[in-house]
Amino acid sequence: MEKNKTGKYVKYAIGEILLVVIGILVALQVNNWNQTRIELNKEKQVLKSLKKELTENLIELNYDIKRVDSVYNNLNKLMKLLILGHSNNTNLDSLISFTLSTPTWNPSSYVLNDLKNSGKISQLTNLKLQEKLFTWERQYDNTIEYTQDFRDSNDKYIDFLRDKASLRNFDVYTDPIKIQPSRIGFNSEDLLNNLQFENYVDDRLITTSNLKTEYKEAQKIVEDLINSIEL
């Protein structure tokens, strides 16, 4: 009898222990599920903000690509006149004025920088998105570099024109306050036979072309990023 009672007690005790262990395991699993759900919700909110930031950046980029295209086309026209050696009845001051623009893209990167600085990019559940964000980071650095080349080239171009031509005559076509032409006589046609001017235009043409290429590559990557963010 004693043995039977002892056996029943041991079985009962083991059963109680198993129930406690199972209860603990279930509680841990529920806690893990809840924690995972909380983390996924946080990730979803961050990705929602990132998609919004990238979408707004893309709108600005599309606009700036058109503006860079316009500068490039005008520089190309100017280079053709340099090859001819005369204006060919083109309003040269107007044409040069439109080559002085420096449209540059300045994307917001607050959300992306927060992801990068916190190390959360590598924690994203979407592995393909991780790779694309790292690709974008490299492209962004290239874009900044080419943008600076574009600006530097324009600064040199304007410095030359400030010294060798009449900026006022160019500003007539671009300045919103409607500046009057300079009373000091200067014929911009002379620039078409100036080797130094040709070199500056050539440099502007190349740096603008490079920027166009970088912006269009950035456009593709940003569009792909936006499409890869699943909410």
Accessible surface in RSA format (square Angstrom, percent):
REM  Atomic radii and reference values for relative SASA: ProtOr
REM  Chains: A
REM  Algorithm: Lee & Richards
REM  Probe-radius: 1.40
REM  Slices: 20
REM RES _ NUM      All-atoms   Total-Side   Main-Chain    Non-polar    All polar
REM                ABS   REL    ABS   REL    ABS   REL    ABS   REL    ABS   REL
RES MET A   1   171.73  88.9 136.69  90.5  35.04  83.4 107.25  91.2  64.48  85.4
RES GLU A   2   127.38  73.1 125.55  95.0   1.82   4.3  63.47 122.8  63.91  52.2
RES LYS A   3   182.77  89.2 170.82 104.8  11.95  28.4 117.56 105.8  65.20  69.5
RES ASN A   4    95.75  66.0  89.75  86.7   6.00  14.5  17.84  42.9  77.91  75.3
RES LYS A   5   124.60  60.8 118.38  72.6   6.22  14.8  70.11  63.1  54.49  58.0
RES THR A   6    79.48  56.5  74.98  76.0   4.50  10.7  57.72  77.5  21.75  32.9
RES GLY A   7    29.07  35.8   0.00   N/A  29.07  35.8  28.16  77.3   0.90   2.0
RES LYS A   8   149.18  72.8 143.09  87.8   6.10  14.5  88.19  79.4  60.99  65.0
RES TYR A   9   152.46  71.2 147.00  83.6   5.45  14.2 105.77  79.5  46.69  57.6
RES VAL A  10    70.70  46.5  69.53  62.9   1.17   2.8  70.70  61.4   0.00   0.0
RES LYS A  11   155.12  75.7 145.15  89.1   9.97  23.7  89.80  80.8  65.32  69.6
RES TYR A  12   142.01  66.3 132.82  75.6   9.19  23.9 104.28  78.4  37.73  46.5
RES ALA A  13    30.93  28.4  27.07  41.8   3.85   8.8  30.78  43.3   0.15   0.4
RES ILE A  14    89.66  51.0  89.47  66.7   0.19   0.4  89.65  64.6   0.00   0.0
RES GLY A  15    28.19  34.8   0.00   N/A  28.19  34.8  27.37  75.1   0.81   1.8
RES GLU A  16    74.29  42.7  73.37  55.5   0.92   2.2  20.58  39.8  53.71  43.8
RES ILE A  17   106.23  60.5 104.43  77.8   1.81   4.4 106.23  76.5   0.00   0.0
RES LEU A  18    98.12  54.6  98.12  70.2   0.00   0.0  98.12  68.9   0.00   0.0
RES LEU A  19   118.44  66.0 110.53  79.1   7.90  19.9 110.81  77.8   7.63  20.5
RES VAL A  20    89.04  58.6  81.51  73.8   7.54  18.2  88.08  76.5   0.97   2.6
RES VAL A  21    65.64  43.2  65.30  59.1   0.35   0.8  65.64  57.0   0.01   0.0
RES ILE A  22    91.94  52.3  91.82  68.4   0.12   0.3  91.94  66.2   0.00   0.0
RES GLY A  23    37.75  46.6   0.00   N/A  37.75  46.6  32.26  88.5   5.49  12.3
RES ILE A  24    95.28  54.2  91.67  68.3   3.61   8.7  94.50  68.0   0.78   2.1
RES LEU A  25   106.06  59.1 101.60  72.7   4.45  11.2 101.94  71.6   4.11  11.1
RES VAL A  26    84.70  55.7  81.20  73.5   3.49   8.4  84.70  73.6   0.00   0.0
RES ALA A  27    60.76  55.9  49.09  75.8  11.67  26.5  56.02  78.9   4.74  12.6
RES LEU A  28    96.71  53.9  96.05  68.7   0.65   1.6  96.64  67.9   0.06   0.2
RES GLN A  29    76.77  42.9  75.70  55.3   1.07   2.5  22.78  48.5  53.98  40.9
RES VAL A  30    64.03  42.1  64.03  58.0   0.00   0.0  64.03  55.6   0.00   0.0
RES ASN A  31    85.07  58.7  82.35  79.6   2.72   6.6  15.23  36.7  69.84  67.5
RES ASN A  32    79.17  54.6  77.49  74.9   1.68   4.0  16.20  39.0  62.97  60.9
RES TRP A  33   155.90  62.6 150.69  72.9   5.20  12.2 134.22  71.6  21.67  35.2
RES ASN A  34    62.15  42.9  62.02  59.9   0.13   0.3  10.90  26.2  51.25  49.5
RES GLN A  35    89.73  50.2  89.01  65.1   0.72   1.7  36.76  78.2  52.98  40.2
RES THR A  36    74.26  52.8  70.25  71.2   4.01   9.6  49.39  66.3  24.87  37.6
RES ARG A  37   132.88  55.8 130.35  66.4   2.54   6.0  62.41  85.3  70.48  42.7
RES ILE A  38    71.84  40.9  70.69  52.7   1.15   2.8  71.65  51.6   0.19   0.5
RES GLU A  39    83.93  48.2  79.97  60.5   3.96   9.4  38.35  74.2  45.58  37.2
RES LEU A  40    87.65  48.8  82.66  59.1   4.99  12.5  83.12  58.4   4.53  12.2
RES ASN A  41    73.89  51.0  73.12  70.7   0.77   1.9  22.35  53.8  51.54  49.8
RES LYS A  42   120.22  58.6 115.22  70.7   5.00  11.9  75.04  67.5  45.17  48.1
RES GLU A  43    29.94  17.2  24.49  18.5   5.45  13.0  13.75  26.6  16.19  13.2
RES LYS A  44   104.38  50.9 101.55  62.3   2.83   6.7  48.75  43.9  55.63  59.3
RES GLN A  45   107.22  60.0 105.60  77.2   1.62   3.9  43.29  92.1  63.93  48.5
RES VAL A  46    39.94  26.3  36.82  33.3   3.12   7.5  39.91  34.7   0.03   0.1
RES LEU A  47    10.07   5.6  10.07   7.2   0.00   0.0  10.07   7.1   0.00   0.0
RES LYS A  48   120.29  58.7 118.38  72.6   1.91   4.5  64.93  58.4  55.36  59.0
RES SER A  49    51.88  43.8  45.74  61.0   6.14  14.1  17.39  37.0  34.49  48.3
RES LEU A  50     0.00   0.0   0.00   0.0   0.00   0.0   0.00   0.0   0.00   0.0
RES LYS A  51    61.37  29.9  61.37  37.7   0.00   0.0  28.53  25.7  32.83  35.0
RES LYS A  52   131.78  64.3 124.33  76.3   7.44  17.7  98.23  88.4  33.55  35.7
RES GLU A  53    13.63   7.8  10.49   7.9   3.14   7.5   9.15  17.7   4.48   3.7
RES LEU A  54     3.96   2.2   3.96   2.8   0.00   0.0   3.96   2.8   0.00   0.0
RES THR A  55    54.26  38.6  54.24  55.0   0.01   0.0  48.69  65.4   5.57   8.4
RES GLU A  56    80.88  46.4  79.09  59.8   1.78   4.2  33.71  65.2  47.17  38.5
RES ASN A  57     8.30   5.7   8.30   8.0   0.00   0.0   0.55   1.3   7.75   7.5
RES LEU A  58    23.76  13.2  23.76  17.0   0.00   0.0  23.76  16.7   0.00   0.0
RES ILE A  59   112.97  64.3 109.39  81.5   3.58   8.6 110.73  79.7   2.24   6.1
RES GLU A  60    85.92  49.3  83.53  63.2   2.39   5.7  31.06  60.1  54.86  44.8
RES LEU A  61     0.00   0.0   0.00   0.0   0.00   0.0   0.00   0.0   0.00   0.0
RES ASN A  62    52.64  36.3  49.70  48.0   2.94   7.1  20.69  49.8  31.95  30.9
RES TYR A  63   136.54  63.7 132.98  75.7   3.56   9.3  96.43  72.5  40.11  49.4
RES ASP A  64    10.23   7.2  10.23  10.2   0.00   0.0   0.00   0.0  10.23  10.2
RES ILE A  65    13.02   7.4  12.46   9.3   0.56   1.4  13.02   9.4   0.00   0.0
RES LYS A  66   149.72  73.0 140.99  86.5   8.73  20.8  86.05  77.5  63.67  67.8
RES ARG A  67    90.15  37.9  85.21  43.4   4.94  11.8  23.81  32.5  66.34  40.2
RES VAL A  68     0.33   0.2   0.33   0.3   0.00   0.0   0.33   0.3   0.00   0.0
RES ASP A  69    36.35  25.5  36.35  36.2   0.00   0.0  16.78  39.5  19.56  19.5
RES SER A  70    56.14  47.4  51.06  68.1   5.09  11.7  28.15  60.0  27.99  39.2
RES VAL A  71     3.67   2.4   3.65   3.3   0.02   0.0   3.67   3.2   0.00   0.0
RES TYR A  72    49.31  23.0  49.31  28.1   0.00   0.0  14.49  10.9  34.82  42.9
RES ASN A  73    76.66  52.9  74.56  72.1   2.10   5.1  16.69  40.2  59.97  58.0
RES ASN A  74    18.84  13.0  18.84  18.2   0.00   0.0   0.00   0.0  18.84  18.2
RES LEU A  75     0.00   0.0   0.00   0.0   0.00   0.0   0.00   0.0   0.00   0.0
RES ASN A  76    48.85  33.7  48.85  47.2   0.00   0.0   2.92   7.0  45.93  44.4
RES LYS A  77   117.10  57.1 114.40  70.2   2.70   6.4  66.73  60.1  50.37  53.7
RES LEU A  78     0.00   0.0   0.00   0.0   0.00   0.0   0.00   0.0   0.00   0.0
RES MET A  79    25.75  13.3  25.75  17.0   0.00   0.0  17.58  14.9   8.16  10.8
RES LYS A  80   125.30  61.1 123.31  75.7   1.99   4.7  71.28  64.2  54.02  57.5
RES LEU A  81    12.51   7.0  12.51   8.9   0.00   0.0  12.51   8.8   0.00   0.0
RES LEU A  82    11.29   6.3   1.20   0.9  10.09  25.4   1.20   0.8  10.09  27.2
RES ILE A  83   133.62  76.0 104.46  77.8  29.16  70.3 110.06  79.3  23.56  63.9
RES LEU A  84    97.16  54.1  71.68  51.3  25.48  64.1  74.72  52.5  22.44  60.4
RES GLY A  85    21.88  27.0   0.00   N/A  21.88  27.0  12.30  33.7   9.58  21.5
RES HIS A  86    84.53  46.2  84.53  58.8   0.00   0.0  59.11  60.9  25.42  29.6
RES SER A  87    16.15  13.6  16.06  21.4   0.09   0.2   1.27   2.7  14.88  20.8
RES ASN A  88    88.65  61.1  72.50  70.1  16.16  38.9   5.01  12.1  83.64  80.8
RES ASN A  89   157.89 108.9 115.86 112.0  42.03 101.2  36.59  88.1 121.30 117.2
RES THR A  90    54.99  39.1  39.92  40.5  15.07  35.9  28.75  38.6  26.23  39.7
RES ASN A  91    80.52  55.5  63.15  61.0  17.36  41.8  36.78  88.5  43.74  42.3
RES LEU A  92    12.08   6.7   8.30   5.9   3.78   9.5   8.30   5.8   3.78  10.2
RES ASP A  93    31.79  22.3  30.58  30.4   1.21   2.9   2.64   6.2  29.15  29.1
RES SER A  94    19.76  16.7  19.76  26.4   0.00   0.0   4.48   9.5  15.28  21.4
RES LEU A  95    12.07   6.7   9.43   6.7   2.64   6.6  11.71   8.2   0.36   1.0
RES ILE A  96     0.00   0.0   0.00   0.0   0.00   0.0   0.00   0.0   0.00   0.0
RES SER A  97     3.60   3.0   0.17   0.2   3.43   7.9   0.22   0.5   3.38   4.7
RES PHE A  98    90.66  45.4  85.60  53.0   5.07  13.2  87.75  53.2   2.92   8.3
RES THR A  99     0.00   0.0   0.00   0.0   0.00   0.0   0.00   0.0   0.00   0.0
RES LEU A 100    30.57  17.0  22.23  15.9   8.34  21.0  22.44  15.8   8.13  21.9
RES SER A 101    45.34  38.3  34.07  45.5  11.28  26.0  32.79  69.8  12.56  17.6
RES THR A 102    53.76  38.2  37.09  37.6  16.67  39.7   6.28   8.4  47.47  71.8
RES PRO A 103     1.47   1.1   0.07   0.1   1.40   5.1   1.47   1.2   0.00   0.0
RES THR A 104    20.83  14.8   9.14   9.3  11.69  27.8   0.03   0.0  20.79  31.4
RES TRP A 105     4.47   1.8   0.72   0.3   3.75   8.8   0.72   0.4   3.75   6.1
RES ASN A 106   105.16  72.5  84.80  82.0  20.36  49.0  35.39  85.2  69.77  67.4
RES PRO A 107    18.20  13.3   5.51   5.0  12.69  46.1   5.51   4.5  12.69  78.9
RES SER A 108    61.35  51.8  47.19  63.0  14.15  32.6  42.30  90.1  19.04  26.7
RES SER A 109    29.65  25.1  24.71  33.0   4.94  11.4  10.04  21.4  19.61  27.5
RES TYR A 110   175.45  81.9 166.58  94.8   8.87  23.1 124.42  93.5  51.03  62.9
RES VAL A 111    24.00  15.8  22.86  20.7   1.13   2.7  23.94  20.8   0.06   0.2
RES LEU A 112    17.91  10.0  17.91  12.8   0.00   0.0  17.91  12.6   0.00   0.0
RES ASN A 113    55.73  38.4  55.73  53.9   0.00   0.0  11.88  28.6  43.85  42.4
RES ASP A 114    77.24  54.1  72.46  72.1   4.77  11.3  11.67  27.5  65.57  65.4
RES LEU A 115     3.13   1.7   3.08   2.2   0.06   0.1   3.13   2.2   0.00   0.0
RES LYS A 116    85.45  41.7  70.99  43.6  14.46  34.4  36.41  32.8  49.04  52.2
RES ASN A 117   122.53  84.5  84.73  81.9  37.80  91.0  32.18  77.4  90.36  87.3
RES SER A 118    54.21  45.8  20.94  27.9  33.28  76.7  33.04  70.4  21.17  29.7
RES GLY A 119    34.88  43.0   0.00   N/A  34.88  43.0  32.79  90.0   2.09   4.7
RES LYS A 120    92.37  45.1  91.81  56.3   0.56   1.3  46.62  42.0  45.74  48.7
RES ILE A 121     7.19   4.1   7.19   5.4   0.00   0.0   7.19   5.2   0.00   0.0
RES SER A 122    75.22  63.6  55.02  73.4  20.20  46.5  36.59  77.9  38.63  54.1
RES GLN A 123   127.65  71.4 103.35  75.5  24.31  57.9  42.97  91.5  84.68  64.2
RES LEU A 124     8.65   4.8   4.58   3.3   4.07  10.2   4.92   3.5   3.73  10.0
RES THR A 125    90.13  64.1  61.92  62.8  28.21  67.2  56.64  76.1  33.49  50.6
RES ASN A 126    43.16  29.8  35.45  34.3   7.71  18.6  20.14  48.5  23.02  22.3
RES LEU A 127   122.79  68.4 118.54  84.8   4.25  10.7 118.55  83.3   4.23  11.4
RES LYS A 128   148.33  72.4 147.09  90.2   1.24   2.9  90.14  81.1  58.19  62.0
RES LEU A 129     0.47   0.3   0.43   0.3   0.04   0.1   0.43   0.3   0.04   0.1
RES GLN A 130    22.69  12.7  22.69  16.6   0.00   0.0   2.17   4.6  20.51  15.6
RES GLU A 131   115.58  66.4 111.87  84.6   3.70   8.8  41.84  80.9  73.74  60.2
RES LYS A 132    59.75  29.1  58.86  36.1   0.89   2.1  37.71  33.9  22.04  23.5
RES LEU A 133     1.73   1.0   0.00   0.0   1.73   4.4   0.00   0.0   1.73   4.7
RES PHE A 134    82.66  41.4  81.43  50.4   1.24   3.2  81.58  49.5   1.08   3.1
RES THR A 135    53.36  37.9  52.71  53.4   0.65   1.6  36.73  49.3  16.62  25.1
RES TRP A 136    10.24   4.1  10.24   5.0   0.00   0.0   3.76   2.0   6.48  10.5
RES GLU A 137    55.27  31.7  53.55  40.5   1.72   4.1  20.34  39.3  34.93  28.5
RES ARG A 138   147.84  62.1 144.35  73.6   3.49   8.3  72.07  98.5  75.77  45.9
RES GLN A 139    15.89   8.9  14.10  10.3   1.79   4.3   3.05   6.5  12.84   9.7
RES TYR A 140    61.72  28.8  61.72  35.1   0.00   0.0  39.67  29.8  22.05  27.2
RES ASP A 141    88.68  62.1  80.86  80.5   7.83  18.5  27.94  65.7  60.75  60.6
RES ASN A 142    65.63  45.3  65.31  63.1   0.32   0.8   2.09   5.0  63.54  61.4
RES THR A 143     2.57   1.8   2.57   2.6   0.00   0.0   2.57   3.5   0.00   0.0
RES ILE A 144    81.64  46.5  80.87  60.3   0.77   1.9  80.87  58.2   0.77   2.1
RES GLU A 145   107.13  61.5  99.36  75.2   7.77  18.5  33.89  65.5  73.24  59.8
RES TYR A 146    70.26  32.8  70.22  40.0   0.04   0.1  23.31  17.5  46.94  57.9
RES THR A 147     6.26   4.4   6.26   6.3   0.00   0.0   5.43   7.3   0.83   1.3
RES GLN A 148    86.06  48.1  85.80  62.7   0.25   0.6  37.09  78.9  48.97  37.1
RES ASP A 149    61.82  43.3  58.11  57.8   3.71   8.8  12.89  30.3  48.93  48.8
RES PHE A 150     0.00   0.0   0.00   0.0   0.00   0.0   0.00   0.0   0.00   0.0
RES ARG A 151    84.11  35.3  83.49  42.6   0.62   1.5  27.07  37.0  57.03  34.6
RES ASP A 152    56.93  39.9  55.29  55.0   1.64   3.9  17.46  41.1  39.47  39.4
RES SER A 153     4.29   3.6   1.43   1.9   2.86   6.6   2.76   5.9   1.53   2.1
RES ASN A 154     4.86   3.4   4.86   4.7   0.00   0.0   0.00   0.0   4.86   4.7
RES ASP A 155    81.70  57.2  78.96  78.6   2.74   6.5  23.96  56.4  57.73  57.6
RES LYS A 156   118.26  57.7 116.13  71.3   2.13   5.1  63.50  57.2  54.76  58.3
RES TYR A 157     0.03   0.0   0.03   0.0   0.00   0.0   0.03   0.0   0.00   0.0
RES ILE A 158    41.50  23.6  41.50  30.9   0.00   0.0  41.50  29.9   0.00   0.0
RES ASP A 159    79.14  55.4  72.89  72.5   6.25  14.8  25.62  60.3  53.52  53.4
RES PHE A 160    10.61   5.3   3.26   2.0   7.35  19.1  10.05   6.1   0.56   1.6
RES LEU A 161     0.00   0.0   0.00   0.0   0.00   0.0   0.00   0.0   0.00   0.0
RES ARG A 162   140.38  58.9 120.32  61.3  20.06  47.8  58.76  80.3  81.62  49.5
RES ASP A 163   108.16  75.8  77.69  77.3  30.48  72.1  24.49  57.6  83.67  83.4
RES LYS A 164    96.86  47.3  82.73  50.8  14.13  33.6  36.28  32.7  60.58  64.5
RES ALA A 165    18.87  17.3   0.00   0.0  18.87  42.9   2.30   3.2  16.56  43.9
RES SER A 166    16.85  14.2  10.24  13.7   6.61  15.2  14.73  31.4   2.12   3.0
RES LEU A 167    43.81  24.4  39.66  28.4   4.14  10.4  39.66  27.9   4.14  11.2
RES ARG A 168   120.53  50.6 116.09  59.2   4.43  10.6  31.53  43.1  89.00  53.9
RES ASN A 169    16.22  11.2  14.77  14.3   1.45   3.5   4.12   9.9  12.09  11.7
RES PHE A 170     0.73   0.4   0.57   0.4   0.17   0.4   0.73   0.4   0.00   0.0
RES ASP A 171    45.58  31.9  45.58  45.4   0.00   0.0   1.65   3.9  43.93  43.8
RES VAL A 172    43.93  28.9  27.68  25.1  16.24  39.1  27.68  24.1  16.24  44.1
RES TYR A 173    89.22  41.7  63.63  36.2  25.59  66.6  43.58  32.7  45.64  56.3
RES THR A 174    71.07  50.5  39.86  40.4  31.21  74.4  36.45  49.0  34.62  52.3
RES ASP A 175    45.13  31.6  33.55  33.4  11.57  27.4   4.72  11.1  40.41  40.3
RES PRO A 176   124.26  90.6  91.54  83.4  32.72 118.9 104.34  86.1  19.92 123.8
RES ILE A 177   131.87  75.0 105.33  78.5  26.54  64.0 112.45  81.0  19.42  52.7
RES LYS A 178   167.58  81.8 154.73  94.9  12.85  30.6  99.31  89.4  68.27  72.7
RES ILE A 179    45.87  26.1  36.14  26.9   9.73  23.5  41.99  30.2   3.88  10.5
RES GLN A 180   119.50  66.8 117.53  85.9   1.97   4.7  48.12 102.4  71.38  54.1
RES PRO A 181    79.99  58.3  69.02  62.9  10.97  39.9  69.02  57.0  10.97  68.2
RES SER A 182    27.84  23.5  10.67  14.2  17.17  39.6   2.05   4.4  25.79  36.1
RES ARG A 183   223.45  93.8 184.07  93.8  39.38  93.8  85.71 117.1 137.75  83.5
RES ILE A 184   119.30  67.9 113.64  84.7   5.66  13.6 117.61  84.7   1.69   4.6
RES GLY A 185    75.70  93.4   0.00   N/A  75.70  93.4  43.87 120.4  31.83  71.3
RES PHE A 186    73.59  36.8  45.60  28.2  27.99  72.8  51.75  31.4  21.84  62.5
RES ASN A 187    91.50  63.1  82.64  79.9   8.87  21.3  28.39  68.3  63.12  61.0
RES SER A 188     7.47   6.3   4.19   5.6   3.28   7.6   3.63   7.7   3.84   5.4
RES GLU A 189    52.01  29.9  50.79  38.4   1.22   2.9  27.38  53.0  24.63  20.1
RES ASP A 190    91.20  63.9  81.29  80.9   9.91  23.4  27.43  64.6  63.77  63.6
RES LEU A 191     4.35   2.4   3.97   2.8   0.38   1.0   4.35   3.1   0.00   0.0
RES LEU A 192     5.49   3.1   0.00   0.0   5.49  13.8   0.00   0.0   5.49  14.8
RES ASN A 193   115.75  79.8  77.93  75.3  37.82  91.1  36.13  87.0  79.62  77.0
RES ASN A 194    46.87  32.3  40.22  38.9   6.64  16.0   8.87  21.3  38.00  36.7
RES LEU A 195   127.43  71.0 116.61  83.4  10.82  27.2 120.09  84.3   7.34  19.7
RES GLN A 196    86.02  48.1  82.45  60.3   3.58   8.5  26.18  55.7  59.84  45.4
RES PHE A 197     0.00   0.0   0.00   0.0   0.00   0.0   0.00   0.0   0.00   0.0
RES GLU A 198    56.66  32.5  56.66  42.9   0.00   0.0  11.17  21.6  45.49  37.1
RES ASN A 199    84.29  58.1  78.39  75.8   5.90  14.2  23.70  57.0  60.59  58.6
RES TYR A 200    54.63  25.5  53.29  30.3   1.35   3.5  20.07  15.1  34.57  42.6
RES VAL A 201     0.00   0.0   0.00   0.0   0.00   0.0   0.00   0.0   0.00   0.0
RES ASP A 202    61.16  42.8  61.16  60.9   0.00   0.0   8.95  21.1  52.21  52.1
RES ASP A 203    55.24  38.7  53.58  53.3   1.66   3.9  17.14  40.3  38.10  38.0
RES ARG A 204     0.13   0.1   0.13   0.1   0.00   0.0   0.13   0.2   0.00   0.0
RES LEU A 205    25.68  14.3  25.62  18.3   0.06   0.1  25.62  18.0   0.06   0.2
RES ILE A 206    91.85  52.3  89.43  66.6   2.43   5.8  91.83  66.1   0.02   0.1
RES THR A 207    16.02  11.4  14.92  15.1   1.10   2.6  15.65  21.0   0.37   0.6
RES THR A 208     0.00   0.0   0.00   0.0   0.00   0.0   0.00   0.0   0.00   0.0
RES SER A 209    41.07  34.7  40.69  54.3   0.38   0.9   9.29  19.8  31.78  44.5
RES ASN A 210    55.79  38.5  53.29  51.5   2.50   6.0   3.77   9.1  52.03  50.3
RES LEU A 211     0.00   0.0   0.00   0.0   0.00   0.0   0.00   0.0   0.00   0.0
RES LYS A 212    41.09  20.0  40.30  24.7   0.79   1.9  12.47  11.2  28.62  30.5
RES THR A 213    87.21  62.0  81.03  82.2   6.18  14.7  61.52  82.6  25.69  38.8
RES GLU A 214    25.83  14.8  25.83  19.5   0.00   0.0   0.19   0.4  25.64  20.9
RES TYR A 215     0.21   0.1   0.21   0.1   0.00   0.0   0.21   0.2   0.00   0.0
RES LYS A 216    83.22  40.6  82.92  50.9   0.30   0.7  50.19  45.2  33.03  35.2
RES GLU A 217    65.35  37.5  63.75  48.2   1.60   3.8  19.30  37.3  46.05  37.6
RES ALA A 218     0.00   0.0   0.00   0.0   0.00   0.0   0.00   0.0   0.00   0.0
RES GLN A 219    44.13  24.7  44.13  32.2   0.00   0.0   1.78   3.8  42.35  32.1
RES LYS A 220   126.30  61.6 120.43  73.9   5.87  14.0  73.13  65.8  53.17  56.6
RES ILE A 221    23.46  13.3  20.82  15.5   2.63   6.3  23.31  16.8   0.15   0.4
RES VAL A 222     0.56   0.4   0.56   0.5   0.00   0.0   0.56   0.5   0.00   0.0
RES GLU A 223    70.48  40.5  68.78  52.0   1.70   4.0  18.87  36.5  51.61  42.1
RES ASP A 224    60.80  42.6  57.33  57.1   3.46   8.2  18.77  44.2  42.02  41.9
RES LEU A 225     0.16   0.1   0.16   0.1   0.00   0.0   0.16   0.1   0.00   0.0
RES ILE A 226    22.17  12.6  22.17  16.5   0.00   0.0  22.17  16.0   0.00   0.0
RES ASN A 227   119.10  82.1  90.12  87.1  28.98  69.8  27.28  65.7  91.82  88.7
RES SER A 228    16.44  13.9   7.14   9.5   9.31  21.4  12.53  26.7   3.91   5.5
RES ILE A 229     3.27   1.9   0.00   0.0   3.27   7.9   0.10   0.1   3.16   8.6
RES GLU A 230   139.97  80.4 117.89  89.2  22.09  52.6  42.04  81.3  97.93  80.0
RES LEU A 231    97.62  54.4  40.24  28.8  57.38 144.2  52.88  37.1  44.74 120.4
END  Absolute sums over single chains surface
CHAIN  1 A    14651.5      13030.0       1621.5       8152.7       6498.8
END  Absolute sums over all chains
TOTAL         14651.5      13030.0       1621.5       8152.7       6498.8
